[in-house]
Amino acid sequence: MIDRLYRWVLSLSARPNAEWALAAMSFSEASFFPLPPDILLIPMVLARRDRAWWRALICTVSSVLGGLLGYAIGALMYDTVGQWLINLYGLQEKAVQFHDLYARWGLWVILIKGLSPIPFKLVTIVSGIAHFNLVVFVAASVVTRGLRFFIVAALLRRYGQPIQDFIERRLTLIAFAVLIAIIGGYALLRYV
């Protein structure tokens, strides 16, 4: 089943509308969606390594724009949508801790958390709650999200065939590892 899903995503990545799906996933992940865009970015870059930089740029721009939505949710709609999202992911205590961190380390929180498996939506929403400087928020988001997606694209572009061979031989293991990383990111947020 996982192999069929992988092959399907790989075949979709060559279609003209695939980049719109990648943009939508990157945008939504930065504000409300639980799955990272890497799930689409990796097979899309493997399918078309010549478009690696373009696809990393799509992820970066879309993620920053989605981050602005997350910021707006925190700044303008925290009592309704923002609180609901924080509760949905069980991150009430972490949101309070993040808010306290922003008072002293706002820029560093964005830079570090934007590269980690910790959901970026928490960073964007809490940035809005804290009314963190919007220009600094956008600049830090461009840097951290750009680094994340361009590093993935560079590795896949350079070592794509061996990576693809490895993925295809160990697809179930990798799917399980990705699932553990996603769950681990949420668990890290919730319990650490």
Residue, then its C-alpha position, 0 to 999 in steps of 0.5 A: m500500500i505504501d509503495r502504491l502511494y509513493r508511486w502515485v505521489l511520484s507520478l503526480s509530481a510530474r503533472p502541471n498542477a503538482e506545484w500548486a498542490l505543493a504550494a497549498m500544502s506549504f501554505s497550510e502547514a505554516s498556519f493550520f495543517p498538521l503534515p509537513p510539505d516535505i511529504l510532497l517536496i521529496p518525491m517531487v524533487l526526486a521525479r524532476r531534479d532539474r526543478a529542485w530549486w524552483r520547488a524549494l522556492i515554491c515551498t519557501v514562499s508559500s510557507v512564509l505566506g502561510g506563516l502570515l496567516g498563522y500570525a494573523i490567526g494569533a494576532l487577530m483571531y486568537d480567542t476563536v480560531g487560534q485557541w481552537l488550533i492550539n487546543l486541537y494539537g494539545l499545545q496550550e502549555k507550550a503556547v504559554q511557554f512560547h509566549d514567555l520565550y518571545a519576550r526575550w528570544g523571539l528572533w531565535v525562537i523563529l529561526i530554531k523552531g522553523l528548522s526543527p520538526i516542531p510544527f511551524k504553525l505554533v511558531t506563527i500563531v504564537s508570533g501573532i499572539a506576542h505581536f512580534n515585530l512583523v518585519v522581523f518575523v517575515a525576514a526570519s521566516v524567509v531565512t529559516r524556511g528557505l534554509r530548510f527547503f533548499i537544503v532538502a532540495a540541494l541534497l536531493r538534487r545532488y544525491g537524488q538517485p542513491i537517495q531514491d534507490f534507498i527510499e524505494r528499497r526501504l519505503t516502509l521503514i522510511a514511511f514509519a520514520v517520517l510518521i515517528a518524526i511527525i508524532g515526535g515533533y508534536a510529542l516534543l512540543r507537548y511533553v518537553 
